[in-house]
Amino acid sequence: MFTGITENVGTIDALERRADGGRLRVNLAGARDISADLKLGDSISVNGCCLTVAEFSAEHFAADLSGETLRRTSFGEKKPGDLVNLERPLAASARLGGHFVQGHVDGIGRVARLAPEGDSWWLSVRVPEDLRRYVAEKGSIAIDGISLTIARWHGGVADFAIIPFTHAHTNVRAMAAGSAVNIESDVLAKYVESLLAAR
């Protein structure tokens, strides 16, 4: 379980892809608090995808990717040098600063625009059609693992008001039109849908 509050930004060192899976290696330069706390088998959110640490050192960690992960997430399109948002799991004693994020990516969205407005930014993401029923204006959604509030919802596009801190401390600063981003819908919406369908 995560909160969608990015702790650090890492850089992809290597990304091996095969038809049935692959392996991701992330450089932890600038993320010393995370590297000091890592252990084999730990969960870590990478761009909103919950992965298991299979190898680590003070400078990096590696995680295996299943074929399902490559199909369902943007890792199928990422490359070395790309920035990734990192978050450790929520501690039972911690404050919940974002919303409940499971690290279970539902699908891939596409950045429609990233435009400045004063000191802030507007980020627009086109949501896949099969996920649109979970989207609500002023509701929560995770984009690349970042807990965001949907400011506007129109024509399958979600608009987010990005404050300077979020722009500076996440991979939003590297996004551009066409960029693939991981989307995790609010789990509450999915449970409500499941309960209503069962009735």
C-alpha positions as CSV (number, residue, x, y, z in Angstrom):
1,M,0.0,0.0,0.0
2,F,1.3,3.4,-1.0
3,T,0.0,7.0,-0.7
4,G,1.0,8.5,-4.0
5,I,3.4,10.9,-2.4
6,T,6.7,10.6,-4.4
7,E,9.7,10.4,-2.1
8,N,12.5,10.6,-4.7
9,V,13.1,10.4,-8.4
10,G,15.4,7.8,-9.8
11,T,16.8,7.2,-13.3
12,I,16.5,4.0,-15.3
13,D,20.0,2.5,-15.8
14,A,18.9,-0.5,-17.8
15,L,15.7,-2.1,-19.0
16,E,15.8,-5.6,-20.4
17,R,12.6,-6.7,-22.2
18,R,11.6,-10.2,-23.4
19,A,8.3,-11.5,-24.7
20,D,7.6,-13.1,-21.3
21,G,9.1,-10.5,-19.0
22,G,12.2,-8.5,-18.2
23,R,14.3,-6.7,-15.6
24,L,14.5,-3.1,-14.6
25,R,17.5,-1.5,-13.0
26,V,17.1,1.9,-11.3
27,N,19.9,4.3,-10.3
28,L,19.4,5.7,-6.8
29,A,21.7,8.8,-7.1
30,G,19.9,11.5,-5.1
31,A,17.8,8.9,-3.3
32,R,20.1,8.0,-0.4
33,D,17.3,7.7,2.2
34,I,15.7,5.0,0.1
35,S,18.9,3.2,-0.7
36,A,19.9,3.1,3.0
37,D,16.5,1.5,3.8
38,L,16.3,-1.2,1.0
39,K,16.3,-4.9,1.6
40,L,16.0,-7.9,-0.7
41,G,12.3,-8.7,-1.2
42,D,11.1,-5.2,-0.3
43,S,8.2,-3.7,-2.2
44,I,8.8,-0.4,-3.9
45,S,6.6,1.7,-6.1
46,V,8.3,2.7,-9.4
47,N,6.1,5.1,-11.4
48,G,3.2,3.7,-9.5
49,C,3.9,0.1,-10.2
50,C,4.6,-2.1,-7.1
51,L,7.8,-4.1,-7.7
52,T,9.9,-6.4,-5.6
53,V,13.6,-5.6,-5.0
54,A,15.5,-8.5,-6.4
55,E,19.0,-7.0,-6.2
56,F,20.4,-3.8,-4.7
57,S,23.4,-1.8,-3.7
58,A,23.9,1.7,-2.4
59,E,23.7,3.0,-5.9
60,H,20.9,1.0,-7.5
61,F,18.2,-1.6,-7.3
62,A,16.8,-4.1,-9.8
63,A,13.4,-5.7,-10.1
64,D,12.0,-8.4,-12.3
65,L,9.1,-7.5,-14.6
66,S,6.5,-10.1,-15.6
67,G,5.0,-10.2,-19.0
68,E,1.8,-8.8,-17.5
69,T,3.6,-5.9,-16.0
70,L,5.2,-5.0,-19.4
71,R,1.8,-5.3,-21.1
72,R,-0.1,-3.3,-18.5
73,T,2.4,-0.5,-17.8
74,S,4.5,2.1,-19.5
75,F,7.7,0.0,-18.9
76,G,7.2,-1.5,-22.3
77,E,8.1,2.0,-23.7
78,K,10.6,3.3,-21.2
79,K,14.4,3.5,-21.9
80,P,17.6,4.2,-20.0
81,G,17.9,7.7,-18.8
82,D,14.1,8.1,-18.2
83,L,13.1,9.5,-14.7
84,V,10.9,7.3,-12.5
85,N,9.0,8.2,-9.3
86,L,9.9,6.2,-6.2
87,E,7.9,5.6,-3.1
88,R,8.4,3.1,-0.3
89,P,5.3,1.3,1.2
90,L,3.1,3.2,3.7
91,A,4.2,2.5,7.3
92,A,1.3,1.7,9.7
93,S,2.2,4.8,11.8
94,A,2.6,7.2,8.9
95,R,0.2,10.0,7.8
96,L,-1.8,9.3,4.7
97,G,-0.9,12.4,2.7
98,G,-2.3,11.3,-0.7
99,H,-4.9,8.6,-1.2
100,F,-4.8,4.8,-1.0
101,V,-2.6,3.6,-3.9
102,Q,-2.0,-0.1,-4.3
103,G,0.7,-0.1,-6.9
104,H,-1.6,-2.1,-9.2
105,V,-1.5,-0.2,-12.5
106,D,-4.8,-0.4,-14.5
107,G,-3.5,0.9,-17.8
108,I,-1.5,3.4,-19.8
109,G,-2.5,7.0,-20.4
110,R,-1.0,9.5,-22.7
111,V,0.0,13.1,-21.9
112,A,-2.0,15.5,-24.0
113,R,-0.2,18.6,-22.7
114,L,2.0,20.1,-20.0
115,A,1.6,23.9,-20.0
116,P,2.8,26.5,-17.6
117,E,0.3,28.8,-15.8
118,G,2.1,31.3,-13.7
119,D,4.4,29.3,-11.3
120,S,2.2,26.2,-11.7
121,W,1.4,23.9,-14.6
122,W,-1.6,22.2,-16.3
123,L,-1.0,18.5,-17.0
124,S,-3.6,16.9,-19.2
125,V,-3.7,13.1,-19.6
126,R,-5.9,11.1,-22.0
127,V,-7.4,8.2,-20.1
128,P,-8.0,4.8,-21.9
129,E,-11.7,4.3,-22.6
130,D,-12.0,1.2,-20.4
131,L,-10.9,3.2,-17.3
132,R,-13.0,6.3,-17.9
133,R,-15.9,5.0,-15.8
134,Y,-13.7,5.3,-12.7
135,V,-12.9,9.0,-13.3
136,A,-14.7,11.8,-11.5
137,E,-14.0,15.5,-11.4
138,K,-12.4,16.3,-8.0
139,G,-11.7,12.6,-7.5
140,S,-8.4,11.0,-6.9
141,I,-6.2,9.1,-9.4
142,A,-2.6,8.0,-9.5
143,I,-0.5,9.1,-12.5
144,D,2.9,7.5,-12.6
145,G,2.4,6.9,-8.9
146,I,1.6,10.5,-8.0
147,S,-1.6,11.1,-6.1
148,L,-3.5,13.8,-8.1
149,T,-6.9,15.4,-7.9
150,I,-8.8,15.7,-11.2
151,A,-9.4,19.4,-11.6
152,R,-11.4,19.0,-14.9
153,W,-12.8,16.0,-16.8
154,H,-13.8,16.4,-20.4
155,G,-13.8,14.2,-23.5
156,G,-11.7,11.4,-22.0
157,V,-9.0,13.9,-20.8
158,A,-8.2,14.5,-17.2
159,D,-6.7,17.9,-16.3
160,F,-4.5,18.3,-13.2
161,A,-3.2,21.5,-11.6
162,I,0.4,20.8,-10.8
163,I,2.0,23.0,-8.1
164,P,5.7,23.9,-8.4
165,F,6.8,21.4,-5.7
166,T,5.2,18.5,-7.6
167,H,6.7,19.7,-10.9
168,A,10.2,19.9,-9.3
169,H,10.2,16.7,-7.2
170,T,8.6,14.2,-9.6
171,N,9.0,13.0,-13.2
172,V,6.3,15.5,-14.3
173,R,9.1,17.9,-15.2
174,A,10.2,15.4,-17.9
175,M,6.8,14.7,-19.4
176,A,5.8,15.8,-22.9
177,A,2.8,15.4,-25.2
178,G,2.6,11.7,-26.1
179,S,4.5,10.4,-23.1
180,A,3.1,7.2,-21.7
181,V,2.1,7.3,-18.1
182,N,0.8,4.6,-15.7
183,I,-2.7,5.1,-14.4
184,E,-4.2,3.5,-11.2
185,S,-7.8,4.3,-10.6
186,D,-9.1,4.9,-7.1
187,V,-9.6,1.5,-5.6
188,L,-12.8,2.6,-3.9
189,A,-14.5,3.1,-7.3
190,K,-13.5,-0.4,-8.4
191,Y,-14.9,-2.0,-5.2
192,V,-18.2,0.0,-5.5
193,E,-18.5,-1.2,-9.1
194,S,-17.8,-4.8,-8.1
195,L,-20.4,-4.7,-5.3
196,L,-23.1,-3.2,-7.5
197,A,-22.4,-5.8,-10.2
198,A,-22.8,-8.6,-7.7
199,R,-26.2,-7.3,-6.8
